[in-house]
Amino acid sequence: MSRVCRRYVLEGLEAALYERPRTGAPPKITGDIEAKLVMLACSHPPDDRKRWTLRLLAEQMVFLGHVDSISNVTVYQRLKTRSNPGK
């Protein structure tokens, strides 16, 4: 039995149609922050670099004041999602 069917049987129609509030912190990267990250990744890298690295992008996002902190893994995940929108 699927999860939605089970929720319908046990809790009713409303529970099956709508998700419950999720626990945890809200996402750090919002749409406007993600757009700034993509714009930065598409721009020319600093003069002493040939290309952007994930770590350099993360450091630059903090330096520019777009976020308080961000890991290079988060940068990778967001850019990967943007380059493969069908996923």
N, C-alpha and C positions, 0 to 999 in steps of 0.2 A: 504494500500500500504506500503510495507516495506521501510525502510529508504534508502537502497541501490537503490531500484527502483526509489524512488522519486529523489534521487540525480542524477541518470542517466537521468531521464526525464528533470529535471530542469537545470543541469549543464553539462551533457555529460558523455561519457564513462570514461574518465580519472578520473573525480571526483568520479565516482561510484567504480572504481577499487582501488584507492589509498586513504588512510586516509590523512586528513589534519594534519599539525603539531599541536601538543597539547600544550596548555598553561600550565604554572606552572613550578615548579622546577624539575630538573631531579631526578630520584630516588637516594636516598642516599645509598642504599644497591645494590651494583653491584654483579656480579657472584662470583668474587674472595672474596669479603667481606662475602658473604653468605656462601661460602665454609669454610672460617675461623670460622664463627659462628657455623656451623654444627660440625666442628672438635672440637671446644671448648666444645660444648654441649655433645659430645660423649666421652670426656676425663674425667678423675677422677676429682671430685671437690676439692677445697682446703681442707687441712687437718682438719680444724675445722668444715667442713660441710659434711653431709651425701649425699646430692645431690645438683645439680644445681637448682637455682631458676631463673626465668626470669630476675628479678632485678639484681641478682648476675652475670648472663651472660652479661647483658647490661653494668654493671660496669666494668667487666673484659675486654670487647671489647674496652672500652674507655681507661682503664689502659694500655692495650697492644698496644695502638696507632693505632688500625685498623680503628677506626672512631673517629670523634671529639665529637659526642654525639649520643645517641641512646636511645629510650625509651623501657621499658619492653614490651609495647604493640607491637612495631615494631618487637622485638625479637620473640614474640609469633606468630605474623602473618607470619613471614618468616619461622619459624620452623614448623608451622602448614602446610604451603604450601609444604614444603619439605617432610613431613610425609604422605601427601595425594596428590601424584603427579597427580592422575586422575581428580582432581577438576579443 
